[in-house]
Amino acid sequence: MAATADQDLESKIQHNVHQDVYDEKAGINTSKADAIEAENAEFNMTVLEAVRAYPMASFWAFVMSCTIIMESYDVFLIGNFLALPRFIEDFGVQSPKGGMVVEAKWQSALQVSGQLGALIGVFLAGPLTSRIGYRWATLTGLMLLNVFIFAMYFAKSLPVMFVSQLLEGIPWGIFIANAPAYCSEIVPLRLRAPATQMLQMFWAIGSIIVGAVTYHYNDINAEEAYRIPIALQWMFPTPLAILIFLAPESPWWLVRKGRTEDAAKSVERLGKKSAVHSTETVAMMKRVIELEKSEKKPNHIELFKGTDLRRTLIVCGVYAAQNLTGNLIANQAVYFFRQAGMNTETAFALGLITSALQMIFVMLSWVLTTYFGRRSIYLWGSAGNCIMLIALGIAASVGASKAASNAQASLGLIVSVLFTLGPAPASWVIIGETSAIRLRPLTTGMGRATYYIVEIPCIFLASYMLNKDAANLGGKCGYVWGGTAFVCLAVAWWGLPEMKGRSYREIDIMFKRRIPARKWKKTEISINDDE
């Protein structure tokens, strides 16, 4: 009898350890033991092992990141048009100080029009993606963009160009909300940093394409100087739509929808069958989603309740800070170089060089963020940019001379490039990791909405500061952006946690335990913890 009782007790203990749940429809054993094994496997992988195990996940993250080229292309295109002689001649007015100039109000309006549309797009993206998935939401945006490019190409006035940019911005909002979330969900833990940082690399690639095109056409005295660069936007949507149609849906999204069998198939498409155990991986996903389980459908109100409020504030803060730590100088690089005293050809050449260096430095940031963490790179990069922005202001304050102009141009280039080594790429990783799985499409959408809400007044301010018919500060704008960068640095030091090497389960638990940001790195979470 005693032996039988001991056996029964041991059987109960084993049952509690494994917490076996059998999904009859999918035929998948979603035990806690499987979940633990999958999580440990991700912890024990090196970066190279993860790439070899999940080659197609890396490829599909690459494809989704390509959607960012389209927003980048158009943002830099408008900035370059403001320095393009033929565009100024066709759409500018006579300046009291001599020469033609696009009025400051239209400079600002054209640069915020796309952002206004994207602001609409990011609010549409969350509910749309939660309902139909990342693939179909992105495909919808790509097809809409194909149509909206027509309006910009045939625009004959600044108001029409403004409206066309606003319409184009709606699909951008869908892309920018979905891309970091999708990339962070389809790759294993060790690849989250490089997969999400590819977004910044493609932002740089978009600016390189624009820089090369506008540099080639800047001395052509015909409408083609700006019509052809506009038409080249059609290069991207259709080929990307074909690839996105063929891509697997995020397995995390499928598990959230209860489609565990489809999630297992998606995992198998993302990795090598010999290296990936889809049953265990799906069990790990289900374990995390059970931690976040709620009877309510995901909605924006939840983003501002309980521990999700802290996560939302981090995502929104990191997004907002991108506009306050040097990003606007990077986006207006060619125009900035012109205001610093460079001739048109030199300004376009420097803009192209800046974009090329940005891409190189983004790739360098993959190594830094993967091995040194997100918080560290973000803080050190922000501190470096803050110092360089103040130095830019000082260089502009010493008087007008060739040396001062060269110093401003050099420091402007350094600020633009340094931004892509630290704060910018680290931001994408932080955004992808911070949000709860259940609320991820909504959180990334809200974060990007904050980016646009902050960017729009900042664009007006930047145009006012640089325009010769307005404040005409030139490089002295470095004082303004240096001050805002310092505030962002202080807030990040206080509230930004280090999530390097953390599974989504650990991140959930640490937010629920309300662990202070500066203690995350030293906090240990047991592999058996569920709460």
N, C-alpha and C positions, 0 to 999 in steps of 0.2 A: 504493500500500500504506500509506504514511504517513498519507494523508488518511483512508483507511478506519479505521485504528487510532485516529486522533483522534476520528472520529465515534462509534466504539464506546465510547471512554472517556467522551465527553460524554453518550452515552445512558445509561451506567451511573450517572454522577453525577446526572443528572436522575431516574433511577429511585430512587436512594437518598434524594434530597431529598423526593420525593413519597411513598415507601413505600406504593404503591398496594395496597389489598386490596379485592377485589370479593366482596361477599356475594351469591352466586347466588340464594339463596332470597328475599332482600329486594330485590335489584336496586339496591343502594346502594353507591356508591363511597366508601369510608371512608378516603380518603387523608389523610396528614399535612397536605398543603397545604390541604385543605378544613377540617381541624380548626383550623389556624392562622388561616385566613380568618374562621371563625366566632368564634374567641376575640378576634381584633382588632376584629371588628364590635361585640362586647359592650363592649370597652374604649372604643371611640370613641363609643358612645351617651351622650347625656345622660339624666338621669332622665326628663324629659318625652318624649324620643324613645323611651325604653324602654317607657313607659306606652302611647304610641301604637302601637308595634310589637307589644306583648303585652297588649292590653286584657283578653282572656279569662283570661290567667294571673293578672292582678291580681284579677279577679272570683273565680276559683276559690280563690285564696289567702284572699280575704275570706270565702268560704263555709267553708273548712276552719277558719279562725280562730274562727268562730262557735261551734265545739264547746267552746271554752274558757269560754264564758258559763256553761255548765252547772256546771262545777266552781266557778267564781267565785260563782255564784248561791248554791250550797249552802253554801260555806265562809262567806260573809258572812251567810247566813240563820241559821246556827247561832249565829254571834257576836251577831247582833241579837236572837235569841230569848232569850239570857241577860240581856238588858236589857228584855225585853217583859213588862209586868206580868202579863198573863193566863198566859203560859207559866210564869213564876215561881210564880204561885199554884197552878197545876195540878201542877207537877213539883218545886217547891221544898220546903224544910223551914224550920221556925222557927229564926231565928238567935238566939244568946245575946245579941247586941247589939241585938236588936229587928228586927221585920220578917221577911219571907220571903226566902230566898235559895236558889239552886241550889247544892248542895254543890260545893266546889272539885274533888273527885275526879270528879264527873259533868260539871262544866264542861270539864275537861280531856279526859275520855273522849269526850264528844260531839264535841269539836273534833279529836280525833285519829282517830276511827273512820273517817271518810272517807279520811284519809291512809293508814291501814293498808290499806284496800281498794285505794287507788290504788297503793300499793307493790306489791301483788300484780299489779295491772293493768299496770304498766310493765315488769315482768319477763315478762309474757305478750306484751306488745306487740311486742317486738323479734323473737322467733322467728316470731310470727304474721304480722307485716308482711313480714318477709323471705320468707315462704313464699307468702302470698296477695296481698300488695300493700297500699298505703295505703287504697285505697277500700274493699275488702271488710273489712279489719280495723276501720276506722272504722264501717262499717255494722253490723258485729257488736256493737260497743260501744253504738251508738245503740239497737238493738233490746233489748239487755239492760237498758239504763237505763229504757226504757219500763216494763218489768216490775218493776224494783226500786223505782220510785217508789211503787208500791202499798203496799209494806211500811211505808214511812215515813208515808204519809198515814193509815193505819189504826192506827199505833202508839199504845198507851195507857199505855206505861210507858217509863222511860228505858232499860232494857236492850233492849227491842224497837227503840227509836229508834237505839240504838247499833249493833245488828246491821244495821238497814236502811241506815244510813249507810255501814257497812263494805261492803255489797253494791253500793251506788251508786258507791263509790270505785273499783271494778274497771274499769268503763267510763271513768271519768275518767282513769285511768292510761294507757289506750289512746289517748285523745284528746291528752293532754298530751305523750306520747312521739311521736306521729305528726305533730301539727300543725306544730311548727317545722321538722321534717325535710321534710315535703311542701312547705311554703311556700317553703323555701329552694331546693328542687330544680326547681320549675316556673317560676320567674321568672328573667330575665337578671340579670347581675352588679349593675347599677345599682339594681335593685329589691329586692335581698336584704334590705337594712336595713328599709325601710318594710313589706315583706311580712311579715317575722318579727316586727316591732314591733307589728303589728296585734294580735298575741296579747295583749300587755299592754293595748291599748286595749279589747279585748273583756273582759278581766278587769275593767277599770274599768266597762264597760257592765253586766256582771253585778251588780256591787255597786250601781250606780245603780238598777237595777230592784228589787233587794232593798230598798235604802234607801227608795225611793218607796212600795213595797208595805207594808213594816213601819211606816213613818211614818204611812201612812193607817190602819192597823189597830191602832196601839199603844194607843189609848184605848178600844178595844172590849172589853168585859168578857164575852167568850164564846170558845168553842173556835175559832171562825172566825178569830180574831186570828192564829192560827198554822196552822190547817188550810188556809186559802185560799192563803197564801204557799207552802205545800208543794205544793198541787195545781197551782199555776202552773208548776211544773217541766215539766209535760206540754206546755207551749207549744213546746218546742224540739226534742225528738228526731225526731218524724215528719217535719216539714217539712225538717229538715236531712238526714234519711235520703234523701228524694226527690232533693234537690240533689246530695248526695254520689254517689248512684247514677248521676246524669247526668254527673258530673265526669270528666275524663280522668285516667288513671293517670299517675303521675310517669314521664316519659320516661327518667330516670336509672335507675329501678327496672326498667323494661322492657329497657333496654340491658344491665343487669346480668344479666338472665335470658336474654339472647341474642335477644330479640324486637325486632330493629332496625326491622322494617317497622312494627310497632305503635308503636314509639317515634317514628318519623317522623310517623305520623298524629297522635300525641298532641301533638307540637311544633306541627303545623299547626293543631290545635284551640286551642292556647294563644296563638297569634299571628296577625297578619294575613298571608295568603298572599303579599301583595305585598311585605311587609317581612321575612318569615321564610324562610330557606332551610333546610328540614328536613334535607336531605342533609348539609350542612356542619355543622349543629348536632349531629346524631347522630354524625358523625365526631369532633367535639370531645369528646363524652361518652365515645365508645369509646376515645379516646386517654387520657383520665384514668383510665378503668376498667382499661385495660391496665397503667398504672403501678402499680395496686394489685392486680393479678391474683394469685390464689392457687389452688392445687389444692384447698384445704380449703373446706368450707362455713363461712360466717361463724358464729362462736361467741363466747360471753362471755369465754373464756380469752384470745382474741386481743387483747381490749381492754387487757390488762395486759402485753403483750409489745412489745419494740422501741419504735419511735417512736409506736406507737398508745397506749402507756402515757402519754406526755406529753399527747396529745390527750384521753385519757380523764380525766386529772387536771384539765385546764383546764375541761372541761365539768362535771365533778363539783364542782370548786371554785366555779365561777360559780353553779351551782345552789344549793349549800350556803350561799353568802354571802347569797343572797336572804333567808334567815331571820335573818341576823345583822346586817343593816344597816338595820333599820327596818320590814321587811315585816310583822312580827307586830303592831306598833302599828297599821299600816294595816288589817290584817285584823280587829282587835278595836277599831276606832275608836270605835264607839258605846259599847261597854262601858268603854273608856278614858275617854271624855268623862264618863260617869256617875261613874266613880271620881275624876275630877278636880273634881267638885262641881257639874256641870251637871244641871238637872232633866231628866226623861225626854224631854219634847218637844224641848227644846233639843239634847239629845244626839243624837236621831234626825235632827234638822234639820242639825246639824253633820256627821253621818255622810254625809248625802245631798250636802251641799256638798262634802265631801272627795272623794267619788266623782266628782262632776261635774268638779272641778278636776283630778283624776287623768287623766280622759279628755282634757281640753284639753292637759295637759302631755305626755301620751304623743304626741299629734299634733305638738307642738312638738319633741319628741325626734327625730321622723323627719328633720327638717331638720338638727338638730345632728349626729346620728349619720351621716347621709349625707355631709355636707360636712366634718365635723371628726373623724370616725373613731370607732371603738368604744372603744379603749383610753383615749383622752383623756376622753371623756364618762363612761366608767365610773369612772375614777380621780377626776375632779373631783366627780362626783355623790356618790361614796362619802365623799370628804373633807368635803363640805358636810353630808351626813347625820350624820357622826361629830360634827361641831361642834354641830349642832342637838340631837343626843341628849344631849350633855354639858350644853348650856344647859337642856334640859328637866329634867335631874336637879338643876341648880342652882336653877331656879325652884321645884321641889318642896321644896327644903331651907331656904327662907327663912322658913318659917312659914305657918300657915293663915290665909288672907285671901282676899277676893274677887279682889283683884289677882293673887295667886299662882295661884288657880284659873283665872282667865282666861288668864294667861301659859302655864300648862301645857296648856290646851286649844288655844291658838294654836300653841304649839310642836309639839304632837302632830299638829295639822293640817298644819303645814309639813313635818314629817318624812314624813308619809304621802304628801304631794304631791311633795316633792322626790325621794322614792324612785322615782316614776314618770317623772321627767324624766331621771335619769341611770342608776343601776345596773340597774333593772328592765328597761327596753326594750333597753338595750345588751346585757344578758345574753342575751336571745332571739336577737339577731343572732349573738353569739359562739357560742352553742350550735349554731345552724344551720350555721355556717361551719367550725367547728373539726374536727368528726368526718370521718373518711375516708368517701367515698361508699359503699364496699362494706360498711362496718360502721355506717353512720349510724343505722338503726333500733335497733341494739343499744346504740350509744353514747348516744343521746338517752334511751333507756329507763334505762340505768345512771345517767346524770346525774340524771334525775328521781327515781330511787330514792334517790339520795344526798340530794336535797332533802327527801324525806319522812323519811328516817332522821335527819336533823338537825332537821327541823321538829317531829317528835313529842315529843322531850324538851323542846324549846324551848317548845312549847305548854303543857306541864305547868309549866315554869318561869314562863312569862308569866302563867298563871292563878294560880299560887301568889303571885307578886309583886303582882298587882292585887287579889286577893280580900281583902275586909275581914276575913274570918275566918281568913286566913293571914298572909302577910308584910305586906299592906296598904301597899306601898311607893308606890303611885300613880305620880306622875311621876318618882320616884327610880329607877325601872327604867331611865331614860335613861342612868344611869351604867353599868349592866350592858351594855345594847345599844351604848352608845358605845364601850365597851372592845372588844367583839367586832367592831364595825365597823372599828375601827382596825387590828386584826389582819388582817382581810380586805383592807383597803386596802394594807397593807404587802406581803402575799403577792401581790396583783394587780399592784402596781408591779414586783415582781421577776419574775413569771412569765407575765403576760398579754401576748401579742403583738398588734400592730395588723394586722388583716386587711382593712382598708378598701381597696377597689379591686383586690383580689387574686382571680384566677381560682382555681378548685378545683385546677387543675394546679399553679399557683404555690404554693398552700398545701401541697399534697402534697410538692413538691420542698423547700420551706423546712423542713418538719418532718424530712424525710429528711436534710437537711444539718445538722440540729441547730443552727440559727441561734438565738442568744439572743434572748429576747423583746424586749428594748429596742433590738435592731438591725434588727428586721423592717422598720421604716418606711423605712430608707435602703438596704435590700438590693435589688439589681436582678436579675431573672431573665430570661434570654433567651427569646424566643418560641419558639426552636427546641429548648430544653432538654427532654430526656426522661430521667428516671432514677428 
